Amino acid sequence: MKQVGYDDRHWLRMRQIDSFHPFLGSRGRIGDVLEVSPGWNQAWKRLPSASCTAVEYPEFDICRDVLPKPFDI
C-alpha cells in the first residue's frame, strides 16, 4: 500500500531513488559506490554494496579532484 502525505525526500532525486533502488537491488551485491552530496538521505547505503563512500560538492568536485580508488557506481 502506498502512503499518502508529505514526502521529505529531495524532490529532484525522488524519481532517481525510486528507479535505482529496485533496479540495483534486484542484481544482488553491487561493487563500490560513490555518492556525491548525499545530504540527509544517503540512499546508497541501503543497497547491498561492497562499500559506500560519500563526498560533498563543492568541497569535492569530480571534475577536479581524484579519490584514491575507483568506484563501480
Biopython code that builds the backbone (N, CA, C, O; Angstrom):
import numpy as np
from Bio.PDB.StructureBuilder import StructureBuilder

atoms = [
    (1, "MET", "N", (0.844, -1.179, 0.000)),
    (1, "MET", "CA", (0.000, 0.000, 0.000)),
    (1, "MET", "C", (0.889, 1.242, 0.000)),
    (1, "MET", "O", (1.801, 1.356, 0.818)),
    (2, "LYS", "N", (0.627, 2.155, -0.901)),
    (2, "LYS", "CA", (1.395, 3.397, -0.990)),
    (2, "LYS", "C", (0.850, 4.405, 0.008)),
    (2, "LYS", "O", (-0.356, 4.632, 0.101)),
    (3, "GLN", "N", (1.779, 5.006, 0.757)),
    (3, "GLN", "CA", (1.381, 6.007, 1.730)),
    (3, "GLN", "C", (1.085, 7.321, 1.029)),
    (3, "GLN", "O", (1.705, 7.653, 0.019)),
    (4, "VAL", "N", (0.152, 8.050, 1.564)),
    (4, "VAL", "CA", (-0.209, 9.355, 1.036)),
    (4, "VAL", "C", (0.197, 10.397, 2.066)),
    (4, "VAL", "O", (-0.018, 10.212, 3.264)),
    (5, "GLY", "N", (0.780, 11.488, 1.599)),
    (5, "GLY", "CA", (1.167, 12.551, 2.516)),
    (5, "GLY", "C", (2.461, 13.196, 2.086)),
    (5, "GLY", "O", (2.881, 13.078, 0.935)),
    (6, "TYR", "N", (3.077, 13.869, 3.006)),
    (6, "TYR", "CA", (4.296, 14.627, 2.737)),
    (6, "TYR", "C", (5.470, 13.684, 2.539)),
    (6, "TYR", "O", (5.687, 12.767, 3.331)),
    (7, "ASP", "N", (6.217, 13.915, 1.485)),
    (7, "ASP", "CA", (7.431, 13.139, 1.203)),
    (7, "ASP", "C", (8.608, 14.076, 1.418)),
    (7, "ASP", "O", (8.741, 15.079, 0.716)),
    (8, "ASP", "N", (9.471, 13.754, 2.393)),
    (8, "ASP", "CA", (10.549, 14.676, 2.735)),
    (8, "ASP", "C", (11.836, 14.433, 1.965)),
    (8, "ASP", "O", (12.865, 15.031, 2.281)),
    (9, "ARG", "N", (11.798, 13.555, 0.946)),
    (9, "ARG", "CA", (12.990, 13.376, 0.121)),
    (9, "ARG", "C", (13.180, 14.589, -0.790)),
    (9, "ARG", "O", (12.220, 15.289, -1.111)),
    (10, "HIS", "N", (14.424, 14.830, -1.202)),
    (10, "HIS", "CA", (14.724, 15.936, -2.113)),
    (10, "HIS", "C", (13.961, 15.700, -3.409)),
    (10, "HIS", "O", (14.134, 14.653, -4.033)),
    (11, "TRP", "N", (13.129, 16.634, -3.827)),
    (11, "TRP", "CA", (12.220, 16.393, -4.950)),
    (11, "TRP", "C", (12.933, 16.100, -6.261)),
    (11, "TRP", "O", (12.378, 15.396, -7.105)),
    (12, "LEU", "N", (14.152, 16.618, -6.467)),
    (12, "LEU", "CA", (14.867, 16.331, -7.707)),
    (12, "LEU", "C", (15.381, 14.888, -7.751)),
    (12, "LEU", "O", (15.590, 14.334, -8.830)),
    (13, "ARG", "N", (15.581, 14.291, -6.587)),
    (13, "ARG", "CA", (16.121, 12.934, -6.532)),
    (13, "ARG", "C", (15.049, 11.857, -6.366)),
    (13, "ARG", "O", (15.364, 10.668, -6.419)),
    (14, "MET", "N", (13.814, 12.241, -6.170)),
    (14, "MET", "CA", (12.768, 11.258, -5.884)),
    (14, "MET", "C", (12.651, 10.203, -6.977)),
    (14, "MET", "O", (12.648, 9.010, -6.675)),
    (15, "ARG", "N", (12.556, 10.607, -8.217)),
    (15, "ARG", "CA", (12.407, 9.650, -9.322)),
    (15, "ARG", "C", (13.656, 8.799, -9.478)),
    (15, "ARG", "O", (13.567, 7.605, -9.766)),
    (16, "GLN", "N", (14.821, 9.409, -9.289)),
    (16, "GLN", "CA", (16.073, 8.671, -9.378)),
    (16, "GLN", "C", (16.114, 7.578, -8.315)),
    (16, "GLN", "O", (16.408, 6.423, -8.624)),
    (17, "ILE", "N", (15.827, 7.929, -7.087)),
    (17, "ILE", "CA", (15.860, 6.968, -5.992)),
    (17, "ILE", "C", (14.816, 5.882, -6.206)),
    (17, "ILE", "O", (15.102, 4.699, -6.023)),
    (18, "ASP", "N", (13.601, 6.280, -6.594)),
    (18, "ASP", "CA", (12.529, 5.306, -6.820)),
    (18, "ASP", "C", (12.879, 4.319, -7.924)),
    (18, "ASP", "O", (12.434, 3.172, -7.879)),
    (19, "SER", "N", (13.653, 4.728, -8.901)),
    (19, "SER", "CA", (14.026, 3.849, -10.018)),
    (19, "SER", "C", (15.281, 3.039, -9.738)),
    (19, "SER", "O", (15.334, 1.850, -10.054)),
    (20, "PHE", "N", (16.289, 3.664, -9.152)),
    (20, "PHE", "CA", (17.572, 2.984, -8.961)),
    (20, "PHE", "C", (17.530, 1.879, -7.916)),
    (20, "PHE", "O", (18.173, 0.843, -8.087)),
    (21, "HIS", "N", (16.789, 2.082, -6.847)),
    (21, "HIS", "CA", (16.786, 1.074, -5.790)),
    (21, "HIS", "C", (16.256, -0.278, -6.268)),
    (21, "HIS", "O", (16.920, -1.288, -6.035)),
    (22, "PRO", "N", (15.106, -0.348, -6.917)),
    (22, "PRO", "CA", (14.665, -1.657, -7.413)),
    (22, "PRO", "C", (15.608, -2.222, -8.479)),
    (22, "PRO", "O", (15.878, -3.423, -8.496)),
    (23, "PHE", "N", (16.107, -1.360, -9.363)),
    (23, "PHE", "CA", (16.998, -1.805, -10.431)),
    (23, "PHE", "C", (18.281, -2.407, -9.863)),
    (23, "PHE", "O", (18.653, -3.526, -10.218)),
    (24, "LEU", "N", (18.952, -1.676, -8.989)),
    (24, "LEU", "CA", (20.210, -2.172, -8.426)),
    (24, "LEU", "C", (19.987, -3.258, -7.378)),
    (24, "LEU", "O", (20.775, -4.200, -7.289)),
    (25, "GLY", "N", (18.937, -3.140, -6.595)),
    (25, "GLY", "CA", (18.648, -4.129, -5.571)),
    (25, "GLY", "C", (18.327, -5.499, -6.130)),
    (25, "GLY", "O", (18.553, -6.508, -5.462)),
    (26, "SER", "N", (17.808, -5.552, -7.340)),
    (26, "SER", "CA", (17.452, -6.840, -7.947)),
    (26, "SER", "C", (18.672, -7.579, -8.481)),
    (26, "SER", "O", (18.554, -8.738, -8.882)),
    (27, "ARG", "N", (19.821, -6.951, -8.498)),
    (27, "ARG", "CA", (21.025, -7.553, -9.053)),
    (27, "ARG", "C", (21.967, -8.129, -8.001)),
    (27, "ARG", "O", (23.103, -8.485, -8.311)),
    (28, "GLY", "N", (21.499, -8.220, -6.764)),
    (28, "GLY", "CA", (22.348, -8.759, -5.710)),
    (28, "GLY", "C", (23.378, -7.748, -5.267)),
    (28, "GLY", "O", (23.167, -6.540, -5.378)),
    (29, "ARG", "N", (24.473, -8.234, -4.774)),
    (29, "ARG", "CA", (25.521, -7.358, -4.244)),
    (29, "ARG", "C", (26.196, -6.579, -5.387)),
    (29, "ARG", "O", (26.578, -7.150, -6.408)),
    (30, "ILE", "N", (26.329, -5.267, -5.185)),
    (30, "ILE", "CA", (26.989, -4.425, -6.175)),
    (30, "ILE", "C", (28.363, -4.037, -5.654)),
    (30, "ILE", "O", (28.682, -4.295, -4.494)),
    (31, "GLY", "N", (29.162, -3.432, -6.483)),
    (31, "GLY", "CA", (30.535, -3.082, -6.109)),
    (31, "GLY", "C", (30.613, -1.859, -5.223)),
    (31, "GLY", "O", (29.720, -1.597, -4.418)),
    (32, "ASP", "N", (31.689, -1.118, -5.383)),
    (32, "ASP", "CA", (31.939, 0.073, -4.573)),
    (32, "ASP", "C", (31.134, 1.257, -5.103)),
    (32, "ASP", "O", (31.122, 1.522, -6.305)),
    (33, "VAL", "N", (30.466, 1.960, -4.202)),
    (33, "VAL", "CA", (29.570, 3.057, -4.558)),
    (33, "VAL", "C", (30.161, 4.384, -4.086)),
    (33, "VAL", "O", (30.661, 4.485, -2.965)),
    (34, "LEU", "N", (30.101, 5.405, -4.952)),
    (34, "LEU", "CA", (30.453, 6.773, -4.588)),
    (34, "LEU", "C", (29.189, 7.613, -4.725)),
    (34, "LEU", "O", (28.578, 7.657, -5.792)),
    (35, "GLU", "N", (28.800, 8.277, -3.643)),
    (35, "GLU", "CA", (27.642, 9.165, -3.701)),
    (35, "GLU", "C", (28.122, 10.588, -3.463)),
    (35, "GLU", "O", (28.781, 10.876, -2.464)),
    (36, "VAL", "N", (27.781, 11.479, -4.399)),
    (36, "VAL", "CA", (28.178, 12.883, -4.303)),
    (36, "VAL", "C", (27.039, 13.670, -3.667)),
    (36, "VAL", "O", (25.902, 13.632, -4.136)),
    (37, "SER", "N", (27.363, 14.380, -2.594)),
    (37, "SER", "CA", (26.402, 15.216, -1.858)),
    (37, "SER", "C", (25.151, 14.450, -1.462)),
    (37, "SER", "O", (24.053, 14.802, -1.894)),
    (38, "PRO", "N", (25.294, 13.409, -0.647)),
    (38, "PRO", "CA", (24.122, 12.622, -0.274)),
    (38, "PRO", "C", (23.170, 13.352, 0.659)),
    (38, "PRO", "O", (21.992, 13.004, 0.739)),
    (39, "GLY", "N", (23.670, 14.363, 1.366)),
    (39, "GLY", "CA", (22.799, 15.093, 2.283)),
    (39, "GLY", "C", (22.259, 14.182, 3.361)),
    (39, "GLY", "O", (22.970, 13.302, 3.846)),
    (40, "TRP", "N", (21.022, 14.379, 3.740)),
    (40, "TRP", "CA", (20.408, 13.599, 4.812)),
    (40, "TRP", "C", (20.061, 12.188, 4.369)),
    (40, "TRP", "O", (19.963, 11.287, 5.203)),
    (41, "ASN", "N", (19.876, 11.982, 3.083)),
    (41, "ASN", "CA", (19.287, 10.731, 2.597)),
    (41, "ASN", "C", (20.239, 9.542, 2.626)),
    (41, "ASN", "O", (19.917, 8.501, 3.198)),
    (42, "GLN", "N", (21.406, 9.692, 2.013)),
    (42, "GLN", "CA", (22.382, 8.621, 1.893)),
    (42, "GLN", "C", (21.720, 7.315, 1.449)),
    (42, "GLN", "O", (21.900, 6.265, 2.065)),
    (43, "ALA", "N", (20.954, 7.410, 0.369)),
    (43, "ALA", "CA", (20.164, 6.286, -0.133)),
    (43, "ALA", "C", (21.001, 5.077, -0.521)),
    (43, "ALA", "O", (20.546, 3.943, -0.375)),
    (44, "TRP", "N", (22.209, 5.299, -1.011)),
    (44, "TRP", "CA", (23.032, 4.182, -1.481)),
    (44, "TRP", "C", (23.459, 3.268, -0.359)),
    (44, "TRP", "O", (23.722, 2.087, -0.584)),
    (45, "LYS", "N", (23.532, 3.803, 0.858)),
    (45, "LYS", "CA", (23.960, 2.980, 1.997)),
    (45, "LYS", "C", (22.980, 1.850, 2.288)),
    (45, "LYS", "O", (23.331, 0.895, 2.981)),
    (46, "ARG", "N", (21.773, 1.942, 1.777)),
    (46, "ARG", "CA", (20.777, 0.891, 1.998)),
    (46, "ARG", "C", (20.862, -0.221, 0.962)),
    (46, "ARG", "O", (20.144, -1.215, 1.064)),
    (47, "LEU", "N", (21.724, -0.069, -0.027)),
    (47, "LEU", "CA", (21.894, -1.106, -1.035)),
    (47, "LEU", "C", (22.974, -2.091, -0.602)),
    (47, "LEU", "O", (23.884, -1.728, 0.144)),
    (48, "PRO", "N", (22.878, -3.340, -1.068)),
    (48, "PRO", "CA", (23.915, -4.325, -0.723)),
    (48, "PRO", "C", (25.174, -4.092, -1.561)),
    (48, "PRO", "O", (25.324, -4.664, -2.641)),
    (49, "SER", "N", (26.067, -3.253, -1.059)),
    (49, "SER", "CA", (27.276, -2.923, -1.812)),
    (49, "SER", "C", (28.517, -3.318, -1.019)),
    (49, "SER", "O", (28.459, -3.523, 0.194)),
    (50, "ALA", "N", (29.628, -3.420, -1.720)),
    (50, "ALA", "CA", (30.895, -3.734, -1.079)),
    (50, "ALA", "C", (31.311, -2.596, -0.162)),
    (50, "ALA", "O", (31.775, -2.834, 0.953)),
    (51, "SER", "N", (31.148, -1.359, -0.625)),
    (51, "SER", "CA", (31.448, -0.186, 0.194)),
    (51, "SER", "C", (30.668, 1.002, -0.349)),
    (51, "SER", "O", (30.272, 1.020, -1.515)),
    (52, "CYS", "N", (30.454, 1.986, 0.504)),
    (52, "CYS", "CA", (29.764, 3.215, 0.104)),
    (52, "CYS", "C", (30.543, 4.394, 0.664)),
    (52, "CYS", "O", (30.728, 4.516, 1.875)),
    (53, "THR", "N", (30.996, 5.257, -0.232)),
    (53, "THR", "CA", (31.748, 6.447, 0.148)),
    (53, "THR", "C", (30.935, 7.670, -0.245)),
    (53, "THR", "O", (30.402, 7.735, -1.353)),
    (54, "ALA", "N", (30.837, 8.637, 0.654)),
    (54, "ALA", "CA", (30.109, 9.871, 0.371)),
    (54, "ALA", "C", (31.081, 11.043, 0.372)),
    (54, "ALA", "O", (31.942, 11.140, 1.247)),
    (55, "VAL", "N", (30.944, 11.926, -0.600)),
    (55, "VAL", "CA", (31.712, 13.161, -0.677)),
    (55, "VAL", "C", (30.733, 14.306, -0.892)),
    (55, "VAL", "O", (29.638, 14.106, -1.416)),
    (56, "GLU", "N", (31.128, 15.492, -0.488)),
    (56, "GLU", "CA", (30.263, 16.664, -0.610)),
    (56, "GLU", "C", (30.777, 17.606, -1.688)),
    (56, "GLU", "O", (31.969, 17.908, -1.746)),
    (57, "TYR", "N", (29.863, 18.070, -2.544)),
    (57, "TYR", "CA", (30.163, 19.108, -3.519)),
    (57, "TYR", "C", (29.771, 20.429, -2.875)),
    (57, "TYR", "O", (28.708, 20.481, -2.255)),
    (58, "PRO", "N", (30.530, 21.468, -2.974)),
    (58, "PRO", "CA", (31.661, 21.734, -3.849)),
    (58, "PRO", "C", (33.027, 21.415, -3.233)),
    (58, "PRO", "O", (34.050, 21.565, -3.900)),
    (59, "GLU", "N", (33.056, 20.972, -1.958)),
    (59, "GLU", "CA", (34.356, 20.644, -1.371)),
    (59, "GLU", "C", (35.092, 19.602, -2.206)),
    (59, "GLU", "O", (36.304, 19.696, -2.400)),
    (60, "PHE", "N", (34.356, 18.612, -2.699)),
    (60, "PHE", "CA", (34.920, 17.618, -3.607)),
    (60, "PHE", "C", (34.219, 17.777, -4.945)),
    (60, "PHE", "O", (32.991, 17.743, -5.013)),
    (61, "ASP", "N", (34.987, 17.948, -6.000)),
    (61, "ASP", "CA", (34.445, 18.132, -7.348)),
    (61, "ASP", "C", (34.975, 17.000, -8.221)),
    (61, "ASP", "O", (36.186, 16.884, -8.409)),
    (62, "ILE", "N", (34.087, 16.163, -8.756)),
    (62, "ILE", "CA", (34.542, 15.004, -9.529)),
    (62, "ILE", "C", (35.268, 15.397, -10.815)),
    (62, "ILE", "O", (35.973, 14.575, -11.402)),
    (63, "CYS", "N", (35.105, 16.628, -11.252)),
    (63, "CYS", "CA", (35.833, 17.096, -12.437)),
    (63, "CYS", "C", (37.225, 17.631, -12.090)),
    (63, "CYS", "O", (38.062, 17.807, -12.975)),
    (64, "ARG", "N", (37.468, 17.888, -10.814)),
    (64, "ARG", "CA", (38.726, 18.479, -10.393)),
    (64, "ARG", "C", (39.550, 17.547, -9.495)),
    (64, "ARG", "O", (40.770, 17.468, -9.634)),
    (65, "ASP", "N", (38.887, 16.850, -8.584)),
    (65, "ASP", "CA", (39.568, 16.063, -7.558)),
    (65, "ASP", "C", (39.629, 14.585, -7.930)),
    (65, "ASP", "O", (38.878, 14.106, -8.779)),
    (66, "VAL", "N", (40.540, 13.881, -7.272)),
    (66, "VAL", "CA", (40.724, 12.452, -7.526)),
    (66, "VAL", "C", (40.695, 11.720, -6.190)),
    (66, "VAL", "O", (41.335, 12.153, -5.232)),
    (67, "LEU", "N", (39.968, 10.630, -6.122)),
    (67, "LEU", "CA", (39.956, 9.783, -4.933)),
    (67, "LEU", "C", (40.953, 8.656, -5.120)),
    (67, "LEU", "O", (41.303, 8.333, -6.255)),
    (68, "PRO", "N", (41.421, 8.046, -4.034)),
    (68, "PRO", "CA", (42.489, 7.043, -4.128)),
    (68, "PRO", "C", (42.065, 5.694, -4.700)),
    (68, "PRO", "O", (42.909, 4.813, -4.867)),
    (69, "LYS", "N", (40.778, 5.507, -5.006)),
    (69, "LYS", "CA", (40.359, 4.237, -5.575)),
    (69, "LYS", "C", (39.239, 4.456, -6.578)),
    (69, "LYS", "O", (38.566, 5.485, -6.527)),
    (70, "PRO", "N", (39.022, 3.520, -7.484)),
    (70, "PRO", "CA", (37.913, 3.621, -8.445)),
    (70, "PRO", "C", (36.606, 3.133, -7.818)),
    (70, "PRO", "O", (36.619, 2.433, -6.805)),
    (71, "PHE", "N", (35.499, 3.502, -8.418)),
    (71, "PHE", "CA", (34.173, 3.106, -7.948)),
    (71, "PHE", "C", (33.393, 2.479, -9.098)),
    (71, "PHE", "O", (33.625, 2.799, -10.264)),
    (72, "ASP", "N", (32.470, 1.586, -8.764)),
    (72, "ASP", "CA", (31.654, 0.913, -9.773)),
    (72, "ASP", "C", (30.408, 1.715, -10.117)),
    (72, "ASP", "O", (29.941, 1.703, -11.256)),
    (73, "ILE", "N", (29.878, 2.406, -9.124)),
    (73, "ILE", "CA", (28.644, 3.184, -9.330)),
    (73, "ILE", "C", (28.818, 4.519, -8.649)),
    (73, "ILE", "O", (27.911, 5.352, -8.682)),
]
sb = StructureBuilder()
sb.init_structure("model")
sb.init_model(0)
sb.init_chain("A")
sb.init_seg("    ")
for serial, (resi, resn, name, xyz) in enumerate(atoms, 1):
    if name == "N":
        sb.init_residue(resn, " ", resi, " ")
    sb.init_atom(name, np.array(xyz, "f"), 0.0, 1.0, " ", f" {name:<3s}", serial, name[0])
structure = sb.get_structure()
